[in-house]
Amino acid sequence: MTLTLAVYGKGGIGKSTTSCNISTALARRGKKVLQIGCDPKHDSTFTLTGFLIPTIIDTLQAKDFHYEDIWPEDVIYKGYAGVDCVEAGGPPAGLGCGGYVVGETVKLLKELNAFDEYDVIVFDVLGDVVCGGFATPLNYTNYCLIVTDNGFDALFAANRISASVREKANNYPLRLAGLIGNRTSKRDLIDKYIEAVPMPVLEILPLIEDIRISRIKGKTLFEMSDKNHSLKYICNYYFNIADQLLAMPDGVIPNNAQDRELFTLLSDLYLNS
């Protein structure tokens, strides 16, 4: 069975960097991995490939949406550690629906039988948008992963995403695998949140500057550690996440706090810290 994952979180929280490193860790564990970027910026796979690959929507437009004229090599690009990469792309700013593009991406990849060829598929999804369109990847995934930090806004986004997972779980075999804390020196707000809304924490990555630098360099931490062995300890965080996912955890159907309740919970702790 293919393990399918959808990575969500507040915009700018480090989802793509996290996704690329998890994909690499899974590949290093011997799995055939496909990462699908679901953001109109089409930069999800940048640290795997080192450049902005052509998008599916651009390829479809060039072929007048004749799906039968598109081959896997037209839309799937090889990245670091053998991770295959796809970027959905999106409509011009202010026009069309990015969620529609995600749906077309899934449709095309299914017609190419791509979903049958991988051990793991990772959807890296736009920001904290969980409207109908951008929640589409949840229809095809075993697990949602939420990337957050110890901040007020990121946990608000996590709560909204949890609500979307709960709604989707009514009709799909979807579970929340857990939270991933990214580049955070403290976890008091995270702990307060999961006390109120119980859910697993897969990993908390410390405030490590090399994680941010890896994004700027267009390289995964694994590729950087090939030349700088002192960075290998960072890779172990991603191996830990990958190993938990490969074990197919039970996951949870999360509850979510009401907005005012969450605001009071986190703001009181924040102001008193």
C-alpha positions as CSV (number, residue, x, y, z in Angstrom):
1,M,0.0,0.0,0.0
2,T,1.2,3.5,-0.8
3,L,1.8,5.7,2.2
4,T,0.3,9.1,1.4
5,L,1.0,12.3,3.4
6,A,-0.2,15.9,3.3
7,V,1.9,18.5,4.9
8,Y,0.0,21.7,6.1
9,G,0.9,24.7,8.3
10,K,1.0,28.4,8.5
11,G,2.5,30.2,5.5
12,G,6.3,30.7,5.9
13,I,6.6,28.1,8.7
14,G,9.0,25.9,6.8
15,K,6.6,23.3,5.3
16,S,8.5,22.9,2.1
17,T,11.9,22.6,3.8
18,T,10.4,20.0,6.2
19,S,8.7,18.1,3.3
20,C,11.8,17.9,1.3
21,N,13.9,16.6,4.2
22,I,11.2,14.1,5.2
23,S,11.0,12.9,1.5
24,T,14.8,12.5,1.5
25,A,14.7,10.6,4.8
26,L,12.1,8.2,3.4
27,A,14.2,7.7,0.2
28,R,17.2,7.0,2.4
29,R,15.1,4.3,4.0
30,G,14.8,2.6,0.6
31,K,11.4,4.0,-0.4
32,K,10.4,5.3,-3.8
33,V,9.1,8.8,-3.1
34,L,7.1,11.3,-5.0
35,Q,6.7,14.9,-3.7
36,I,3.9,17.0,-5.1
37,G,4.1,20.8,-4.6
38,C,0.6,22.3,-4.3
39,D,1.4,26.0,-4.2
40,P,1.1,28.4,-7.1
41,K,4.7,29.6,-6.2
42,H,5.8,26.1,-7.4
43,D,8.8,26.1,-5.1
44,S,8.0,23.1,-2.9
45,T,10.7,20.9,-4.5
46,F,13.3,23.6,-4.9
47,T,15.7,22.1,-2.3
48,L,15.4,18.7,-4.0
49,T,16.1,19.8,-7.5
50,G,17.9,23.1,-7.1
51,F,15.6,24.9,-9.6
52,L,12.0,25.8,-10.2
53,I,10.7,22.9,-12.3
54,P,8.0,23.4,-14.9
55,T,4.5,23.0,-13.5
56,I,1.7,20.6,-14.4
57,I,-0.7,23.4,-15.2
58,D,1.9,25.0,-17.6
59,T,2.4,21.6,-19.3
60,L,-1.4,21.0,-19.6
61,Q,-1.9,24.5,-21.1
62,A,0.9,23.9,-23.6
63,K,-0.8,20.6,-24.7
64,D,-4.3,22.3,-24.8
65,F,-5.3,20.0,-21.9
66,H,-4.9,16.9,-24.0
67,Y,-4.0,14.5,-21.2
68,E,-3.2,11.7,-23.7
69,D,-0.3,13.8,-25.1
70,I,1.5,14.1,-21.8
71,W,4.1,11.5,-20.6
72,P,5.4,11.1,-17.1
73,E,8.8,12.6,-18.1
74,D,6.9,15.8,-19.1
75,V,5.9,16.5,-15.5
76,I,8.0,14.4,-13.2
77,Y,11.6,15.5,-12.4
78,K,14.3,13.6,-10.5
79,G,15.5,15.3,-7.3
80,Y,18.1,14.6,-4.7
81,A,18.3,11.1,-3.3
82,G,16.1,9.9,-6.2
83,V,13.0,11.7,-4.9
84,D,10.7,12.3,-7.9
85,C,9.2,15.8,-8.0
86,V,6.0,17.4,-9.3
87,E,4.8,21.0,-9.1
88,A,1.1,21.6,-9.6
89,G,1.5,25.3,-10.2
90,G,-1.5,27.7,-10.3
91,P,-3.5,30.3,-12.1
92,P,-2.3,33.9,-12.6
93,A,-2.7,36.0,-9.4
94,G,-6.3,37.0,-8.9
95,L,-7.6,34.6,-11.5
96,G,-9.0,31.1,-11.2
97,C,-8.8,28.7,-8.4
98,G,-5.5,27.1,-7.1
99,G,-7.5,24.3,-5.6
100,Y,-8.8,23.4,-9.1
101,V,-5.2,23.0,-10.2
102,V,-4.5,20.6,-7.4
103,G,-7.4,18.5,-8.6
104,E,-6.2,18.5,-12.2
105,T,-2.7,17.5,-10.9
106,V,-4.1,14.5,-9.1
107,K,-6.3,13.6,-12.2
108,L,-3.3,13.7,-14.5
109,L,-1.0,11.7,-12.2
110,K,-3.7,9.0,-11.9
111,E,-4.1,8.8,-15.6
112,L,-0.3,8.3,-15.8
113,N,-0.6,5.6,-13.2
114,A,1.9,7.5,-11.1
115,F,0.1,6.7,-7.8
116,D,0.7,3.0,-8.3
117,E,4.4,3.4,-8.8
118,Y,5.5,4.9,-5.4
119,D,5.9,3.7,-1.9
120,V,5.3,7.2,-0.5
121,I,3.6,10.3,-1.9
122,V,4.0,13.6,-0.1
123,F,1.7,16.5,-0.8
124,D,3.2,19.9,0.3
125,V,0.2,22.2,0.4
126,L,-0.2,26.0,0.3
127,G,0.0,27.8,3.6
128,D,-2.8,27.5,6.1
129,V,-5.5,27.6,3.4
130,V,-8.0,24.8,4.0
131,C,-10.8,25.8,1.6
132,G,-12.4,23.1,-0.4
133,G,-9.8,23.3,-3.2
134,F,-6.7,23.3,-1.1
135,A,-8.1,20.6,1.2
136,T,-8.3,18.3,-1.8
137,P,-5.0,16.5,-1.0
138,L,-6.6,15.3,2.2
139,N,-9.0,13.2,0.1
140,Y,-6.1,11.1,-1.1
141,T,-3.9,10.8,2.0
142,N,-3.5,8.5,4.9
143,Y,-2.0,11.1,7.2
144,C,-2.0,14.9,7.6
145,L,1.2,16.4,9.2
146,I,1.0,19.9,10.6
147,V,4.1,22.0,10.8
148,T,4.1,24.7,13.4
149,D,6.4,26.7,15.7
150,N,5.8,27.8,19.3
151,G,4.0,30.9,18.1
152,F,0.5,32.2,18.5
153,D,-0.3,32.5,14.8
154,A,1.1,29.1,13.7
155,L,-1.0,27.3,16.4
156,F,-4.1,29.2,15.3
157,A,-3.4,27.9,11.8
158,A,-2.8,24.4,13.2
159,N,-6.2,24.5,14.9
160,R,-8.0,25.4,11.7
161,I,-6.2,22.6,9.8
162,S,-7.2,20.2,12.6
163,A,-10.8,21.2,12.0
164,S,-10.4,20.4,8.3
165,V,-8.9,17.0,9.0
166,R,-11.8,16.2,11.4
167,E,-14.3,17.2,8.7
168,K,-12.6,15.1,6.0
169,A,-12.2,12.1,8.3
170,N,-16.0,11.8,8.2
171,N,-15.7,10.6,4.6
172,Y,-12.1,9.5,4.0
173,P,-9.7,7.2,5.8
174,L,-7.7,10.1,7.0
175,R,-5.9,10.7,10.3
176,L,-3.7,13.4,11.8
177,A,-0.2,11.8,12.3
178,G,0.8,14.7,14.5
179,L,2.5,18.1,14.9
180,I,6.1,18.9,13.8
181,G,7.6,21.8,15.6
182,N,10.0,23.6,13.3
183,R,12.9,25.8,14.4
184,T,11.6,26.6,17.8
185,S,13.7,27.1,21.0
186,K,10.6,26.7,23.3
187,R,7.5,24.6,23.3
188,D,5.3,26.0,26.1
189,L,2.6,27.2,23.7
190,I,2.7,23.9,21.8
191,D,2.4,21.9,25.0
192,K,-0.5,24.1,26.2
193,Y,-2.3,23.6,22.9
194,I,-2.0,19.8,22.8
195,E,-3.1,19.7,26.5
196,A,-6.3,21.3,25.3
197,V,-6.5,19.6,22.0
198,P,-4.7,16.2,22.4
199,M,-2.7,15.1,19.4
200,P,0.7,13.5,18.8
201,V,3.9,15.5,18.5
202,L,6.2,13.7,15.9
203,E,9.3,15.9,16.5
204,I,10.4,19.3,17.7
205,L,13.3,20.7,15.7
206,P,15.4,23.3,17.6
207,L,16.2,26.7,16.4
208,I,19.0,25.7,14.0
209,E,20.1,28.3,11.5
210,D,21.3,25.7,9.0
211,I,17.7,24.7,8.4
212,R,16.9,28.2,7.1
213,I,20.2,28.3,5.2
214,S,19.4,25.1,3.4
215,R,16.4,26.6,1.8
216,I,18.4,29.6,0.6
217,K,21.0,27.3,-0.9
218,G,18.4,25.1,-2.5
219,K,19.7,21.9,-0.9
220,T,18.3,19.5,1.6
221,L,20.1,19.1,5.0
222,F,21.1,15.6,3.8
223,E,22.9,17.0,0.8
224,M,24.6,19.7,2.9
225,S,25.6,17.0,5.4
226,D,27.3,15.0,2.6
227,K,30.1,17.7,2.6
228,N,29.7,18.9,6.2
229,H,29.4,15.9,8.5
230,S,28.7,18.1,11.5
231,L,25.2,18.6,10.1
232,K,24.3,14.9,10.2
233,Y,22.7,15.2,13.6
234,I,20.0,17.4,12.0
235,C,19.1,14.7,9.6
236,N,18.3,12.4,12.5
237,Y,15.3,14.6,13.3
238,Y,13.9,13.8,9.9
239,F,14.8,10.2,10.1
240,N,12.8,10.0,13.3
241,I,9.7,11.5,11.6
242,A,10.1,9.2,8.6
243,D,10.5,6.1,10.8
244,Q,7.3,7.0,12.8
245,L,5.4,7.4,9.6
246,L,6.7,4.1,8.1
247,A,5.4,2.3,11.2
248,M,1.9,3.4,10.1
249,P,0.8,5.0,13.4
250,D,-2.8,5.0,14.5
251,G,-3.0,8.8,14.2
252,V,-6.0,10.7,15.6
253,I,-9.1,12.3,14.4
254,P,-8.4,15.6,16.1
255,N,-10.8,17.9,18.0
256,N,-10.3,21.6,17.6
257,A,-10.8,24.5,20.0
258,Q,-13.2,27.3,19.2
259,D,-11.4,30.5,18.1
260,R,-12.2,32.5,21.2
261,E,-11.3,29.6,23.5
262,L,-8.0,29.2,21.7
263,F,-7.3,32.9,21.7
264,T,-7.8,33.0,25.5
265,L,-5.8,29.9,26.1
266,L,-2.7,31.0,24.1
267,S,-2.8,34.7,24.8
268,D,-3.0,34.2,28.5
269,L,0.0,32.0,28.5
270,Y,1.9,34.3,26.0
271,L,1.2,37.4,28.0
272,N,2.2,35.7,31.3
273,S,5.4,34.1,30.0
